[in-house]
């Protein structure tokens, strides 16, 4: 919130946009990391609120909700064979995402093609939430 407010004048002057990073846990319960889940759910709400607030300055605010992604943070889970198999079995795309898989959505949200997209969170999850 502080960072968004600090950048607001610059975003207004440059006709920029803000892209927040949420998570699948924005939508699902996170029994092993409840504070993380709560924080990521708050990112979705903050995205909507900032989108409404910043719209008067023609600043769009959206978010990306990555699915299961191969990062250092998820390495331990990927190394637990049973857990990894359980996660992958629910992903229609059949594998964990690479961090680069978020780039296309970010490029779209930052582009003129998304000129009328504001206040949304786009899951990039290989179809996990669809199952």
C-alpha positions in Angstrom: 0.0 0.0 0.0 2.8 2.4 0.9 4.7 1.6 -2.2 1.6 2.0 -4.4 0.9 5.4 -2.9 4.6 6.4 -3.2 4.6 5.5 -6.9 1.1 7.0 -7.7 2.4 10.4 -8.9 5.0 8.6 -11.1 2.4 6.2 -12.5 0.0 9.1 -13.2 2.7 11.1 -15.0 3.9 8.1 -17.1 0.4 6.7 -17.6 1.7 3.5 -16.0 0.0 0.6 -14.3 0.5 -1.4 -11.2 0.6 -5.2 -11.2 0.4 -7.0 -7.9 1.4 -10.6 -7.2 -1.3 -12.7 -5.5 -1.3 -16.5 -5.4 -3.6 -19.5 -5.7 -3.8 -19.3 -2.0 -5.7 -16.0 -2.6 -8.6 -18.4 -3.4 -7.9 -21.6 -1.5 -7.4 -22.3 2.1 -3.7 -22.6 3.1 -3.7 -25.0 6.1 0.1 -25.1 6.4 0.7 -21.4 5.9 -2.5 -19.6 7.0 -0.8 -16.1 7.3 0.5 -16.4 3.8 -3.0 -17.3 2.5 -4.5 -14.4 4.3 -1.9 -12.0 3.0 -2.4 -13.2 -0.5 -6.2 -12.9 -0.2 -5.6 -9.3 1.0 -3.6 -8.6 -2.2 -6.7 -9.4 -4.3 -8.8 -7.1 -2.2 -6.1 -4.4 -2.3 -5.9 -4.7 -6.0 -9.6 -4.0 -6.4 -9.5 -1.1 -3.9 -6.5 0.5 -5.5 -8.0 0.0 -9.0 -11.1 2.0 -7.9 -9.1 4.6 -6.1 -6.4 5.2 -8.7 -8.8 5.1 -11.7 -9.3 8.9 -11.4 -5.6 9.2 -12.3 -6.1 6.7 -15.2 -3.8 4.2 -13.4 -4.9 0.6 -13.8 -4.2 -1.8 -11.0 -4.4 -5.6 -11.6 -2.8 -8.7 -10.2 -1.4 -12.1 -11.3 -2.1 -15.2 -9.1 0.6 -17.7 -10.0 -0.2 -21.4 -9.5 2.3 -24.0 -8.4 5.6 -22.5 -9.7 9.1 -23.8 -9.7 10.9 -21.4 -7.3 13.2 -21.7 -4.4 10.2 -21.3 -2.1 8.5 -24.4 -3.5 11.6 -26.6 -3.9 11.0 -28.5 -0.7 7.4 -29.4 -1.7 8.5 -30.5 -5.2 11.1 -32.8 -3.6 8.5 -34.6 -1.5 7.5 -37.3 -4.1 3.9 -37.9 -2.8 3.1 -34.2 -2.4 4.5 -33.4 -5.8 2.5 -36.1 -7.4 -0.7 -35.0 -5.7 -0.2 -31.4 -6.9 0.7 -32.3 -10.5 -2.2 -34.7 -10.7 -4.6 -31.7 -10.2 -2.9 -29.5 -12.8 -4.5 -30.0 -16.2 -1.3 -28.7 -17.8 0.6 -31.6 -16.2 3.5 -29.8 -14.5 4.6 -27.0 -12.3 4.9 -23.6 -14.0 8.2 -21.9 -14.7 8.6 -18.4 -13.3 8.7 -17.2 -17.0 5.2 -18.5 -17.5 4.0 -15.4 -15.6 5.7 -13.0 -18.1 3.0 -13.1 -20.8 0.3 -12.2 -18.5 2.4 -9.3 -17.0 3.2 -8.1 -20.5 -0.5 -8.1 -21.5 -1.6 -6.3 -18.3 1.1 -3.6 -18.8 0.2 -3.2 -22.5 -2.3 -1.0 -24.3 -4.2 -4.2 -25.1 -5.3 -4.2 -21.5 -6.4 -0.6 -21.5 -9.8 -1.5 -20.1 -8.8 -4.2 -17.7 -8.8 -2.9 -14.2 -9.2 -4.4 -10.7 -8.8 -8.0 -11.8 -6.6 -10.9 -10.6 -5.7 -13.3 -13.3 -4.8 -16.9 -12.2 -1.8 -18.3 -14.2 -2.1 -21.9 -12.8 -2.2 -24.4 -15.7 -5.9 -24.9 -14.9 -5.5 -25.8 -11.2 -8.4 -23.7 -10.1 -10.6 -25.3 -12.9 -10.4 -28.7 -11.3 
